[in-house]
Amino acid sequence: MSAMKTRDSKQEKGSLWIFGYGSLVWKPGFRFRKSKVGHIKGYKRRFWHGDDFHRGDKEKVTFGHTLTDILQFFSEFLKSFLVFFLNQPGRVVTLVADDEACTWGVAYEVSESQIEETLQYLNIREVVLGGYTTEMVEFIPKENNQDTLLALVYIATSDNPIYLGPASDKEIAAQISICRGNTGHNTEYLQRLVEFMRLYCPDVEDEHLFSIEAAVMNIFRDCGRQAL
């Protein structure tokens, strides 16, 4: 625990703080009293978790080649054909313990009267459909001279059946570029997270996130050239 002053996760009249670092930064989906941009220490954000509902499907593509190899041979039209018949889990972010790292996102304060309803909603969205579990973390607001807060966070670990684990930037980008789920295309998830970081945390260099963004852009540029 940091030497900085820390409050309990339940604030004014029993309110609860919830930290989001993925889709919660742009689409919390619940009512909140206020929000703060900031970060937590000891975790790095990685596209290592699978999503077979919101941004992907339940089946995996099983080829002898990597997705990167496959995409080199398919034009945009044929790639769409591949996605239609051979869906697979999308790639979404989780947190991985790393003492030297920090992860930026948004903390939301939920009033006492809304806590039960909010946790029920997030249990379906993040636990039942997403496979995440909960932890308590210390949240450090971006604004100066503010107390740190204890916040609830949702994390997917390697013992989850849909956890995908590490892969190269190109392989992660290839998977993101062809996946779609009930909420939308996997690339939209990536782009919204990139937009949040550039808008609210412009001085933060998230190498993992921006490298995957660049790799996805390269895939679509290559597909465009092949279609010409």
Backbone as JSON, one array per atom type, in Angstrom:
{
  "sequence": "MSAMKTRDSKQEKGSLWIFGYGSLVWKPGFRFRKSKVGHIKGYKRRFWHGDDFHRGDKEKVTFGHTLTDILQFFSEFLKSFLVFFLNQPGRVVTLVADDEACTWGVAYEVSESQIEETLQYLNIREVVLGGYTTEMVEFIPKENNQDTLLALVYIATSDNPIYLGPASDKEIAAQISICRGNTGHNTEYLQRLVEFMRLYCPDVEDEHLFSIEAAVMNIFRDCGRQAL",
  "N": [[0.84, -1.2, 0.0], [0.48, 2.21, -0.82], [2.28, 5.03, 0.57], [0.84, 7.29, 0.4], [-2.08, 9.11, 1.36], [-4.92, 7.15, 1.89], [-8.29, 6.54, 1.22], [-11.22, 4.69, 2.22], [-12.89, 2.33, 0.01], [-15.57, 2.76, 0.06], [-17.12, 5.74, 0.04], [-18.45, 8.92, 0.58], [-21.23, 8.66, 2.55], [-21.33, 5.89, 2.22], [-20.74, 5.33, -0.49], [-19.45, 3.74, -3.51], [-16.43, 3.17, -5.25], [-15.53, 2.41, -8.58], [-13.19, 1.07, -10.74], [-12.37, 1.43, -14.12], [-10.74, 0.17, -17.03], [-10.9, -0.76, -19.53], [-13.52, -1.3, -21.71], [-15.18, 0.01, -19.96], [-14.25, 2.62, -19.7], [-15.31, 4.18, -21.71], [-17.93, 3.35, -21.89], [-19.63, 2.98, -19.35], [-22.2, 2.13, -18.5], [-23.78, 2.25, -16.23], [-25.34, 4.21, -13.64], [-23.65, 6.96, -12.17], [-22.14, 9.01, -9.62], [-19.93, 10.75, -9.86], [-16.89, 11.0, -11.82], [-13.4, 10.16, -12.21], [-10.37, 10.59, -13.88], [-7.43, 8.64, -13.86], [-4.85, 6.54, -12.43], [-3.73, 3.17, -11.64], [-1.27, 1.4, -9.77], [1.15, -1.27, -10.2], [0.07, -2.99, -12.04], [-0.21, -4.01, -15.47], [-1.83, -3.25, -18.54], [-3.16, -5.54, -20.8], [-3.9, -7.1, -23.95], [-4.89, -9.81, -23.51], [-7.01, -11.37, -22.88], [-9.82, -13.43, -23.76], [-12.87, -12.91, -25.6], [-15.95, -14.06, -26.05], [-18.48, -13.15, -26.49], [-19.18, -10.24, -26.41], [-17.28, -9.09, -28.24], [-16.51, -11.12, -29.92], [-16.73, -14.58, -30.97], [-17.79, -17.92, -30.0], [-16.24, -19.96, -31.07], [-13.0, -21.14, -32.06], [-10.6, -20.4, -34.59], [-8.93, -22.95, -36.22], [-6.1, -23.52, -37.57], [-3.09, -24.56, -39.25], [-1.43, -22.47, -39.47], [-0.47, -19.2, -38.34], [-2.72, -16.49, -37.54], [-1.77, -14.18, -38.66], [-0.31, -15.12, -40.87], [-2.43, -16.17, -42.36], [-3.95, -13.88, -43.0], [-2.31, -12.64, -44.82], [-2.87, -13.79, -47.2], [-5.43, -13.24, -47.9], [-7.81, -11.17, -49.42], [-9.72, -8.17, -48.67], [-12.38, -8.85, -49.16], [-12.4, -11.69, -49.15], [-11.5, -12.06, -46.59], [-13.67, -11.15, -45.07], [-15.44, -13.15, -45.76], [-14.19, -15.3, -44.52], [-14.47, -14.54, -41.81], [-17.23, -14.71, -41.52], [-17.83, -17.45, -41.71], [-16.0, -18.69, -40.02], [-15.8, -17.91, -37.12], [-14.34, -16.55, -34.05], [-13.06, -16.18, -30.67], [-12.83, -12.76, -29.58], [-10.26, -10.32, -28.81], [-9.7, -8.81, -25.76], [-8.95, -6.45, -23.09], [-7.16, -7.18, -20.06], [-5.82, -7.09, -16.71], [-2.45, -7.48, -15.78], [-0.25, -8.53, -13.31], [2.44, -6.45, -12.4], [5.07, -5.06, -10.93], [6.41, -2.77, -11.72], [4.78, -1.37, -13.38], [1.98, 0.72, -14.48], [-1.51, 1.41, -14.87], [-3.76, 3.29, -16.74], [-7.02, 4.78, -16.45], [-10.5, 5.13, -15.7], [-12.17, 6.07, -12.74], [-15.24, 5.52, -11.17], [-17.66, 6.95, -9.08], [-20.16, 5.46, -7.29], [-23.3, 5.98, -5.94], [-24.65, 5.12, -2.69], [-27.31, 4.16, -2.85], [-27.39, 3.1, -5.37], [-25.6, 1.04, -5.53], [-26.14, -1.79, -5.29], [-27.73, -2.33, -7.57], [-25.92, -1.58, -9.58], [-23.75, -3.35, -9.19], [-25.02, -5.76, -9.74], [-25.59, -5.44, -12.45], [-22.94, -5.21, -13.49], [-21.97, -7.68, -12.75], [-23.25, -9.43, -14.52], [-22.35, -8.41, -16.99], [-19.47, -8.33, -16.78], [-18.58, -10.56, -15.26], [-20.26, -12.95, -15.64], [-20.66, -12.95, -18.5], [-18.17, -12.06, -19.32], [-16.13, -13.31, -17.83], [-14.57, -12.27, -15.79], [-13.02, -11.58, -12.57], [-13.15, -10.03, -9.28], [-11.18, -7.46, -7.71], [-9.65, -5.38, -5.16], [-8.22, -2.23, -5.54], [-5.75, 0.41, -5.32], [-6.49, 3.59, -6.31], [-5.2, 6.32, -8.07], [-5.85, 9.59, -8.52], [-5.68, 11.69, -11.47], [-5.64, 14.46, -11.23], [-3.93, 16.88, -9.28], [-3.12, 16.92, -5.75], [-5.17, 15.36, -4.63], [-6.78, 12.88, -2.67], [-5.84, 9.41, -2.64], [-7.82, 6.57, -3.63], [-9.67, 3.65, -2.7], [-10.68, 1.2, -4.92], [-13.0, -0.87, -6.7], [-12.18, -3.39, -9.04], [-12.31, -5.16, -12.13], [-10.83, -8.14, -13.14], [-9.39, -10.45, -15.38], [-8.02, -13.64, -15.16], [-5.4, -16.13, -15.74], [-6.5, -18.6, -15.21], [-8.98, -18.64, -16.24], [-11.33, -20.03, -18.52], [-11.59, -18.79, -21.06], [-9.38, -17.24, -21.29], [-6.74, -16.01, -23.19], [-4.04, -15.38, -23.24], [-0.53, -14.34, -23.71], [0.69, -13.03, -26.87], [2.24, -12.2, -30.02], [2.39, -8.75, -31.12], [1.52, -8.55, -33.78], [0.06, -10.92, -34.14], [-2.0, -10.61, -32.24], [-3.18, -8.3, -33.29], [-4.04, -9.28, -35.77], [-6.02, -11.08, -34.99], [-7.83, -9.35, -33.7], [-8.59, -7.82, -35.9], [-10.34, -9.38, -37.41], [-12.49, -10.12, -35.86], [-15.79, -10.14, -34.47], [-18.53, -9.38, -32.33], [-21.52, -9.49, -30.25], [-21.69, -6.87, -29.37], [-20.26, -5.41, -31.2], [-17.64, -4.72, -33.64], [-14.36, -5.98, -33.05], [-12.26, -4.27, -33.59], [-13.36, -1.77, -33.1], [-13.5, -1.68, -30.33], [-10.74, -1.62, -29.7], [-10.04, 0.83, -30.94], [-11.58, 2.72, -29.55], [-10.48, 2.59, -27.01], [-7.89, 3.46, -27.55], [-8.5, 6.09, -28.37], [-9.48, 7.16, -25.97], [-7.14, 7.14, -24.37], [-5.46, 8.92, -25.79], [-6.92, 11.25, -25.69], [-7.5, 11.81, -22.94], [-5.23, 11.1, -21.54], [-2.8, 12.21, -22.68], [-0.04, 12.4, -22.35], [0.86, 9.95, -21.65], [2.56, 7.05, -22.53], [1.46, 4.28, -23.86], [2.74, 1.56, -24.72], [2.11, -1.11, -25.47], [-0.64, -0.98, -26.2], [-0.64, 1.01, -28.26], [1.1, -0.12, -30.09], [-0.3, -2.35, -30.97], [-2.47, -1.07, -32.14], [-1.13, 0.16, -34.32], [-0.31, -2.13, -35.69], [-2.77, -3.25, -36.47], [-3.69, -1.25, -38.19], [-1.79, -1.5, -40.2], [-2.46, -4.01, -41.22], [-4.99, -3.54, -42.41], [-4.25, -1.65, -44.3], [-2.59, -3.22, -45.92], [-4.46, -5.08, -46.84], [-6.09, -3.41, -48.31], [-4.37, -2.67, -50.39], [-4.03, -5.13, -51.62], [-6.54, -5.55, -52.63], [-6.73, -3.81, -54.71]],
  "CA": [[0.0, 0.0, 0.0], [1.25, 3.44, -0.93], [2.32, 5.89, 1.75], [-0.12, 8.36, 0.2], [-3.3, 8.94, 2.14], [-5.89, 6.33, 1.19], [-9.62, 6.41, 1.79], [-11.89, 3.43, 1.98], [-13.6, 2.33, -1.27], [-16.87, 3.36, 0.3], [-16.86, 7.13, 0.36], [-19.51, 9.69, 1.2], [-22.46, 7.93, 2.84], [-21.29, 4.5, 1.75], [-20.63, 5.17, -1.94], [-18.46, 2.77, -3.97], [-15.65, 3.54, -6.43], [-15.27, 1.31, -9.5], [-12.15, 1.46, -11.71], [-12.45, 0.82, -15.44], [-9.54, 0.35, -17.85], [-11.24, -1.26, -20.86], [-14.74, -0.69, -22.25], [-15.82, 0.88, -18.96], [-13.8, 4.0, -19.79], [-16.2, 4.93, -22.61], [-19.3, 2.87, -21.78], [-19.81, 2.35, -18.04], [-23.48, 1.42, -18.5], [-24.49, 2.38, -14.96], [-25.37, 5.59, -13.16], [-22.6, 7.26, -11.21], [-22.18, 10.36, -9.07], [-18.86, 11.49, -10.53], [-15.82, 10.15, -12.33], [-12.06, 10.73, -12.15], [-9.32, 9.93, -14.65], [-6.25, 8.4, -13.04], [-4.19, 5.27, -12.69], [-3.39, 2.26, -10.55], [0.09, 0.88, -9.89], [1.34, -2.7, -9.98], [-0.59, -3.77, -13.09], [-0.12, -3.55, -16.85], [-2.99, -3.6, -19.36], [-2.77, -6.39, -21.92], [-4.96, -7.75, -24.74], [-4.63, -11.24, -23.31], [-8.24, -12.09, -22.51], [-10.74, -13.73, -24.85], [-14.24, -12.43, -25.48], [-16.78, -14.83, -26.96], [-19.83, -12.59, -26.51], [-19.26, -8.83, -26.8], [-16.41, -8.74, -29.37], [-16.07, -12.3, -30.64], [-17.63, -15.73, -31.01], [-17.34, -19.0, -29.13], [-15.38, -20.93, -31.73], [-11.66, -20.72, -32.44], [-10.08, -20.84, -35.87], [-7.86, -23.93, -35.99], [-5.28, -23.72, -38.76], [-1.69, -24.84, -38.97], [-0.68, -21.23, -39.59], [-0.95, -18.12, -37.48], [-3.67, -15.59, -38.19], [-1.0, -13.24, -39.47], [-0.05, -15.8, -42.14], [-3.69, -16.29, -43.09], [-4.36, -12.58, -43.52], [-1.44, -12.26, -45.93], [-3.35, -14.41, -48.43], [-6.84, -12.94, -48.1], [-8.22, -9.79, -49.67], [-10.76, -7.73, -47.74], [-13.61, -9.61, -49.43], [-12.23, -13.05, -48.68], [-11.37, -12.0, -45.13], [-15.03, -11.07, -44.56], [-15.98, -14.5, -45.94], [-13.58, -16.1, -43.45], [-15.07, -14.17, -40.54], [-18.62, -15.18, -41.49], [-17.92, -18.89, -41.52], [-15.07, -19.19, -39.02], [-15.65, -16.91, -36.06], [-13.48, -16.94, -32.95], [-13.09, -15.17, -29.6], [-12.1, -11.52, -29.77], [-9.22, -10.0, -27.83], [-9.98, -7.65, -24.93], [-7.88, -6.25, -22.11], [-7.2, -7.53, -18.65], [-4.67, -6.57, -15.99], [-1.42, -8.46, -15.43], [0.57, -7.98, -12.24], [3.79, -6.0, -12.76], [5.39, -4.05, -9.91], [6.97, -1.56, -12.33], [3.83, -0.82, -14.34], [0.76, 1.36, -14.03], [-2.57, 1.39, -15.88], [-4.64, 4.46, -16.69], [-8.42, 4.54, -16.74], [-11.48, 6.01, -15.06], [-12.85, 5.58, -11.54], [-16.59, 6.05, -11.04], [-18.25, 6.88, -7.75], [-21.55, 5.03, -7.32], [-23.94, 6.3, -4.66], [-25.07, 3.96, -1.91], [-28.6, 3.66, -3.32], [-27.21, 2.47, -6.68], [-24.55, 0.02, -5.49], [-26.65, -3.14, -5.56], [-28.12, -2.4, -8.98], [-24.72, -1.49, -10.39], [-22.99, -4.6, -9.08], [-25.78, -6.79, -10.46], [-25.35, -5.2, -13.88], [-21.56, -5.54, -13.82], [-21.78, -9.12, -12.59], [-23.64, -10.05, -15.78], [-21.48, -7.92, -18.08], [-18.04, -8.61, -16.62], [-18.3, -11.87, -14.66], [-20.97, -14.02, -16.34], [-20.36, -12.91, -19.93], [-16.77, -11.73, -19.58], [-15.2, -14.19, -17.16], [-13.68, -11.53, -14.9], [-13.22, -11.62, -11.12], [-12.98, -8.69, -8.71], [-10.11, -7.15, -6.77], [-9.63, -4.01, -4.69], [-6.96, -1.59, -5.91], [-5.58, 1.81, -4.95], [-6.62, 4.46, -7.47], [-4.53, 7.62, -7.9], [-6.43, 10.55, -9.48], [-4.77, 12.47, -12.3], [-5.57, 15.82, -10.69], [-3.02, 17.0, -8.14], [-3.62, 17.2, -4.4], [-6.37, 14.58, -4.31], [-6.51, 11.63, -1.96], [-6.04, 8.16, -3.36], [-9.07, 5.9, -3.31], [-9.77, 2.21, -2.93], [-11.7, 0.98, -5.94], [-13.26, -2.23, -7.19], [-11.76, -3.55, -10.42], [-12.56, -6.49, -12.69], [-9.61, -8.67, -13.73], [-9.44, -11.83, -15.88], [-6.75, -14.31, -14.89], [-5.06, -17.23, -16.63], [-7.28, -19.81, -14.94], [-10.26, -18.49, -16.91], [-11.36, -20.86, -19.74], [-11.45, -18.02, -22.3], [-8.15, -16.46, -21.25], [-5.94, -16.37, -24.36], [-2.63, -15.26, -22.91], [0.31, -13.47, -24.55], [0.98, -13.31, -28.28], [2.92, -11.06, -30.61], [1.51, -7.65, -31.52], [0.93, -8.86, -35.08], [-0.96, -11.97, -33.98], [-3.13, -10.0, -31.55], [-3.81, -7.4, -34.24], [-4.73, -10.09, -36.78], [-7.23, -11.61, -34.37], [-8.74, -8.22, -33.5], [-9.05, -7.3, -37.18], [-11.36, -10.22, -38.04], [-13.48, -10.57, -34.88], [-16.98, -9.34, -34.22], [-19.44, -9.99, -31.37], [-22.84, -8.89, -30.11], [-21.56, -5.44, -29.14], [-19.67, -4.77, -32.36], [-16.36, -5.23, -34.14], [-13.24, -5.93, -32.1], [-11.44, -3.09, -33.87], [-13.98, -0.61, -32.45], [-13.04, -1.75, -28.93], [-9.37, -1.14, -29.7], [-9.97, 2.25, -31.3], [-12.15, 3.54, -28.47], [-9.5, 2.63, -25.93], [-6.83, 4.35, -28.04], [-9.01, 7.46, -28.34], [-9.52, 7.59, -24.58], [-5.78, 7.43, -23.9], [-4.92, 10.11, -26.46], [-7.69, 12.43, -25.29], [-7.45, 12.08, -21.5], [-3.89, 10.82, -21.0], [-1.94, 12.42, -23.86], [1.38, 12.3, -22.02], [1.15, 8.57, -21.27], [2.93, 6.2, -23.66], [1.02, 2.9, -23.65], [3.41, 0.91, -25.84], [1.35, -2.3, -25.88], [-1.87, -0.54, -26.86], [-0.36, 1.74, -29.5], [1.74, -1.05, -31.03], [-1.37, -3.16, -31.56], [-3.19, -0.18, -33.05], [-0.33, 0.3, -35.53], [-0.32, -3.41, -36.41], [-4.09, -3.38, -37.1], [-3.72, -0.32, -39.32], [-0.97, -2.1, -41.26], [-3.23, -5.11, -41.82], [-6.02, -3.0, -43.29], [-3.58, -1.03, -45.44], [-2.17, -4.29, -46.8], [-5.66, -5.64, -47.46], [-6.53, -2.45, -49.31], [-3.47, -2.75, -51.55], [-4.27, -6.39, -52.33], [-7.84, -5.49, -53.3], [-6.62, -2.92, -55.87]],
  "C": [[0.87, 1.23, 0.0], [1.22, 4.21, 0.37], [1.37, 7.06, 1.62], [-1.4, 8.06, 0.97], [-4.34, 8.2, 1.32], [-7.2, 6.3, 1.95], [-10.15, 5.01, 1.55], [-12.63, 3.51, 0.66], [-15.01, 2.88, -1.13], [-16.65, 4.76, 0.83], [-18.07, 7.75, 1.05], [-20.78, 8.84, 1.32], [-22.46, 6.55, 2.19], [-21.2, 4.32, 0.25], [-19.47, 4.22, -2.28], [-17.75, 3.3, -5.22], [-15.35, 2.29, -7.26], [-14.29, 1.79, -10.56], [-12.32, 0.69, -13.01], [-11.22, 1.14, -16.26], [-9.73, -0.17, -19.26], [-12.48, -0.54, -21.36], [-15.45, 0.2, -21.24], [-15.38, 2.33, -19.07], [-14.69, 4.82, -20.72], [-17.66, 4.5, -22.5], [-19.5, 2.19, -20.43], [-21.13, 1.58, -17.96], [-24.24, 1.47, -17.21], [-24.45, 3.85, -14.54], [-24.29, 5.81, -12.1], [-22.68, 8.73, -10.8], [-21.14, 11.25, -9.72], [-17.79, 10.51, -10.97], [-14.5, 10.9, -12.26], [-11.14, 9.91, -13.06], [-8.09, 9.77, -13.76], [-5.66, 7.03, -13.34], [-4.05, 4.43, -11.42], [-1.99, 1.74, -10.81], [0.11, -0.63, -9.67], [0.67, -3.58, -11.0], [-0.31, -3.16, -14.45], [-1.35, -4.05, -17.62], [-2.53, -4.39, -20.57], [-4.0, -6.98, -22.62], [-4.77, -9.27, -24.69], [-5.88, -12.04, -22.97], [-9.12, -12.3, -23.74], [-12.13, -13.19, -24.56], [-15.09, -13.15, -26.51], [-18.24, -14.37, -26.97], [-19.86, -11.17, -27.07], [-18.49, -8.54, -28.09], [-15.9, -9.95, -30.15], [-17.12, -13.39, -30.56], [-17.03, -16.86, -30.2], [-16.36, -19.97, -29.76], [-14.02, -20.32, -32.08], [-11.34, -21.21, -33.86], [-8.92, -21.8, -35.61], [-7.16, -24.22, -37.32], [-3.86, -24.03, -38.33], [-0.83, -23.6, -39.05], [-1.23, -20.21, -38.62], [-1.93, -17.26, -38.26], [-2.95, -14.58, -39.07], [-0.7, -13.84, -40.84], [-1.3, -15.86, -43.0], [-4.06, -14.98, -43.75], [-3.51, -12.14, -44.7], [-1.97, -12.78, -47.26], [-4.81, -14.04, -48.75], [-7.04, -11.46, -48.38], [-9.29, -9.43, -48.66], [-12.04, -8.54, -47.93], [-13.51, -11.01, -48.87], [-12.08, -13.1, -47.17], [-12.76, -11.95, -44.49], [-15.73, -12.43, -44.67], [-15.47, -15.42, -44.83], [-14.25, -15.83, -42.11], [-16.47, -14.74, -40.42], [-18.7, -16.66, -41.14], [-17.04, -19.43, -40.4], [-14.82, -18.13, -37.95], [-14.76, -17.44, -34.94], [-13.58, -15.89, -31.86], [-12.31, -13.93, -29.98], [-11.03, -11.37, -28.7], [-9.61, -8.73, -27.09], [-8.95, -7.57, -23.82], [-8.21, -6.83, -20.74], [-5.97, -6.9, -18.0], [-3.74, -7.72, -15.6], [-0.5, -7.82, -14.4], [1.98, -7.66, -12.73], [4.13, -4.83, -11.83], [5.87, -2.73, -10.51], [5.97, -0.82, -13.21], [2.72, -0.02, -13.66], [-0.24, 1.35, -15.18], [-3.5, 2.56, -15.66], [-6.07, 4.09, -17.08], [-9.3, 5.54, -16.02], [-12.07, 5.33, -13.84], [-14.2, 6.3, -11.43], [-17.08, 5.9, -9.61], [-19.74, 6.58, -7.87], [-22.17, 5.3, -5.95], [-24.48, 5.05, -4.0], [-26.35, 3.34, -2.44], [-28.49, 2.9, -4.64], [-26.22, 1.31, -6.67], [-25.07, -1.36, -5.87], [-27.02, -3.31, -7.03], [-26.9, -2.4, -9.9], [-23.92, -2.78, -10.37], [-23.71, -5.76, -9.77], [-25.54, -6.67, -11.96], [-23.93, -5.62, -14.27], [-21.26, -7.02, -13.64], [-22.15, -9.86, -13.88], [-22.64, -9.68, -16.88], [-20.05, -8.41, -17.96], [-17.73, -10.02, -16.12], [-18.94, -13.0, -15.46], [-20.59, -14.09, -17.81], [-18.88, -12.69, -20.22], [-15.74, -12.62, -18.91], [-14.23, -13.5, -16.21], [-14.0, -11.81, -13.43], [-12.93, -10.22, -10.57], [-11.79, -8.63, -7.74], [-10.33, -5.73, -6.27], [-8.25, -3.43, -4.98], [-6.94, -0.15, -5.42], [-5.56, 2.65, -6.22], [-6.03, 5.83, -7.16], [-5.09, 8.59, -8.94], [-5.36, 11.33, -10.24], [-4.57, 13.88, -11.74], [-4.69, 15.83, -9.44], [-3.77, 17.26, -6.84], [-4.96, 16.54, -4.09], [-5.97, 13.29, -3.62], [-6.63, 10.44, -2.9], [-7.3, 7.49, -2.84], [-8.92, 4.4, -3.46], [-10.93, 1.98, -3.88], [-11.81, -0.49, -6.3], [-12.85, -2.3, -8.65], [-12.03, -4.99, -10.85], [-11.33, -6.95, -13.48], [-9.86, -10.11, -14.19], [-8.07, -12.46, -15.72], [-6.58, -15.54, -15.78], [-5.83, -18.51, -16.36], [-8.68, -19.73, -15.53], [-10.27, -19.29, -18.21], [-11.18, -20.07, -21.03], [-10.26, -17.06, -22.27], [-7.24, -16.94, -22.38], [-4.44, -16.26, -24.13], [-1.85, -14.41, -23.9], [0.43, -13.97, -25.98], [1.7, -12.08, -28.82], [1.9, -9.98, -30.97], [0.79, -7.97, -32.83], [-0.16, -9.91, -34.96], [-2.2, -11.43, -33.27], [-3.9, -9.1, -32.5], [-4.59, -8.17, -35.3], [-6.03, -10.64, -36.23], [-8.26, -10.5, -34.18], [-9.37, -7.79, -34.82], [-10.16, -8.13, -37.81], [-12.49, -10.62, -37.1], [-14.61, -9.58, -34.7], [-17.87, -10.1, -33.25], [-20.75, -9.24, -31.3], [-22.79, -7.38, -29.92], [-20.99, -4.71, -30.34], [-18.33, -5.39, -32.72], [-15.27, -5.05, -33.09], [-12.35, -4.72, -32.33], [-12.02, -1.83, -33.24], [-13.54, -0.54, -30.99], [-11.63, -1.18, -28.82], [-9.32, 0.37, -29.93], [-10.52, 3.14, -30.2], [-11.19, 3.66, -27.3], [-8.33, 3.54, -26.3], [-7.27, 5.8, -27.95], [-9.07, 8.0, -26.91], [-8.12, 7.99, -24.1], [-5.23, 8.71, -24.53], [-5.65, 11.38, -26.03], [-7.46, 12.8, -23.84], [-6.08, 11.87, -20.87], [-2.84, 11.02, -22.09], [-0.45, 12.27, -23.59], [1.81, 10.87, -21.65], [1.44, 7.75, -22.52], [2.58, 4.75, -23.31], [1.53, 2.07, -24.83], [2.63, -0.29, -26.37], [0.13, -1.9, -26.7], [-1.57, 0.09, -28.22], [0.33, 0.86, -30.54], [0.7, -1.93, -31.71], [-2.2, -2.32, -32.51], [-2.44, -0.06, -34.37], [-0.35, -0.98, -36.37], [-1.66, -3.63, -37.11], [-4.18, -2.47, -38.32], [-2.9, -0.86, -40.49], [-1.71, -3.21, -41.97], [-4.25, -4.56, -42.8], [-5.41, -2.27, -44.49], [-3.13, -2.1, -46.44], [-3.34, -4.92, -47.54], [-6.17, -4.72, -48.56], [-5.68, -2.5, -50.55], [-3.73, -4.02, -52.35], [-5.58, -6.35, -53.11], [-7.79, -4.62, -54.55], [-6.23, -3.69, -57.13]]
}
